[in-house]
């Protein structure tokens, strides 16, 4: 009976501890939310009173015309709830700065050219030509091709066992034979990958956060079976035995509809990889509009649109009064980045601006942690 009581007491203590930890996290997130709401919106010196959106603009560009801190755009954008997807902005839209109860807001004064369908209750808009949040031409390949897989996920994918004419490698116009595709599959198009770098936890180098899956090409299922036959429609690099295939997700639509906002992550994270390193080995320097990998993902609550400040590590200098003493200067904000695709424990992000060169290992933090 005493043992049962001890077990019950231990279980109760564990549940209480878990509840306390969860409550602490929720409380911190609430504080960050309140902090964001309480911030006085700082308009950019010399901001326009009115701006007409042009083709080639991004939401980040426009937010930066009005705000010192573009991630506060959701705080000043005054939406029209009668419009479906009111956050979308189109070329030709006229945006006007107004004040309501002393607080600045951006409203849409005039509408640009777009396809509109009217109904008695709502106004429905065709979103095909809406401006993106960040440059689509830069992020599109990373939304539809490269991806990050969890540890062990790559090894469970269907794999190539052979090629037509017993070739050693394959490319566009060749057929490959693949084991592991279910006979009942309804998938028709597959992408081909090889395993890339392993990304490790910067704090615990023995922990792998995920593996880069490097895109090699696309193919169409020609014949089901074990092995199945896939005809390669296009290829970017040499395709070999043991490379893996993944069904192409339905639609394959590039989604850049997220709104920039300050991350709610309550801990520092860091840049742990540069995606350009795959084509330029040895690249460790990062600049504006480079795509990087950060060690924060869905498990941390990270979402597309989250903005982080990037910090340049402070130099270590000699104390001018004490010859044997050194001093670590503080880290300084050196730019910011925006997440555009999330995985379990990692994310892809694009560097929006940088005052000087950035490096793998640079620390990133939510802007809210500094305010």
PyMOL commands that set and color helices and strands:
alter all, ss='L'
color gray80, all
select helices_A, chain A and resi 2-38+59-66+70-76+136-144+154-156+164-166+275-278+298-300+367-370
alter helices_A, ss='H'
color red, helices_A
select strands_A, chain A and resi 50-52+94-100+103-110+116-118+123-125+147-149+158-163+175-179+189-200+208-223+228-235+244-247+261-262+269-274+285-286+291-294+306-312+316-318+326-328+332-342+347-354+358-359+363-366
alter strands_A, ss='S'
color yellow, strands_A
deselect
rebuild
show_as cartoon
